[in-house]
């Protein structure tokens, strides 16, 4: 059993339409793929007890997480330097840096 609601506040909205407050729970199960790779499956269902007039009444979330331990240096060493440079330039461009 699990519960991880996401409470949202829109500070630009009027006070009566500002908050989304969910209440609910869910469950999950750890399964082994091929007997070696753990896969964590989870789902949650929430009723929004506080919501704007135009907001959703319910939230349903499903998630799968592969629990394979990857060290940060494994990821960095697998990325070619040219890709890292292109990625950094793309981030700077998207953030309006000269």
N, C-alpha and C positions, 0 to 999 in steps of 0.2 A: 504494500500500500504506500502511496506517495501523494504529495500535494506540493505544487510549486506555482502558485498563481502569480500572474503578472498584473500588478496594479498600475493603472495608467492615469496620468493627470495631463490635461491639455490646458496650459496656463493662458492660452489665447482665447479660450472659450468662456462663455458666461458661467457664473458660479454654479448654476443648476445643471450645466452640461459639461462640467470639467472632469469628473471622475468616472473611471470604470473600475469597479471592485468585484472581482470574481470570488465565488465560494464553491468549493467542490473538492474532488479527490480523484485518484486514479490508481492504476496498478501496473506492474511490469513483471517481466520474466527474463532471466538470463538463459540463453540457449547456446549450445556449442555447434558451430558450423564445421562439418567435417571432423568433429571430435577435437579440433585444435583452436579455432578462432572463436572467442566469446562474442556474442551479440546480445546487447541489452535492449530489449523491446519494452517500450512504455507507452501508455495512453492515459490521458486525463480528461475529465469532463467537468466544466465549471458553469454555474449559473451566475450571471452578472447581477448581483443584488443592488448595486448602484451603477447606473448607466445614463447616458444622455438620451433624450427622446428618440434620436435617430440612431442610437447605438445598438449593437447586437445583444440579444437576450441570453444567448448561450455561447460558450467557447468549447471546442473540442481540439485537443492536441494529441498527435501521435509522433513518436520519435524512435529511431533506431540508432544505436551507438555501437560501433565496433571498438571493442576494448583492447586494441593492439597497442602496446607501448612503443612509441616512436620517439627516439631521442632527437632533440632539436638539431644537433650537428648532422644527423642522418638526412634530415630534410634539406639543410643548407648544402651539404656536399652533393646531393642529387640534383640540385638546380644549377644549370650552366650559368657562368658569370654574365653572359650576354642577356639572359632572361632576367636576372636580378636587376641589371642596369635598365632594361626596358621597363620593368615593373616600377622601379623608383621614378623614372621619368614620367610614366603614365600617372602615378599618384600625384606627383608635383603638378602636372598639367591639369588634372581634374580638380585640384585645389586652388587653381588660378595663380600658381607661382610663376614668375617670369622664366 
